[in-house]
């Protein structure tokens, strides 16, 4: 059965692609979830219009993400934590802590976009990647200092 994808589906195709799938997969999974429509002439026109609108929105998001990335690259966050003698923290600095510090600086970034591989457990300066868009990543500088 030929269908037109309305969303990007991993291992199947991207938005607007015409693909052949098993009738049961289309009927029971893709069509009820509105992830695809049947490949008819009128549906092709409608999906093409949706694809153009999506591309315009996507271009706007990418532009905004680039602007925010420039601003975030210039920012240095200072987070104060209690530390022991060997510069080890009592606790750790997590993505949620960085999100809160960014919010205090009036930057609106989703906590899940902060790609901190593991929590920071020592004092020092760290580069933390923030994935603003799948094409745009900014490096945020985070300084962890000891509380007085």
Secondary structure, DSSP 4 states (H G I P E B T S, - for coil): -EEEESS-BTTTB-TT-EEE--HHHIIIIITTTTSEEE--HHHHHHHHHHHHHHHHHHHHHHHHHHHHHHHHHH-EEEEEE-B-TTSEEEEEE-HHHHHHHHHHTT----GGGEE-SS-EEESEEEEEEEEEETTEEEEEEEEEEE--
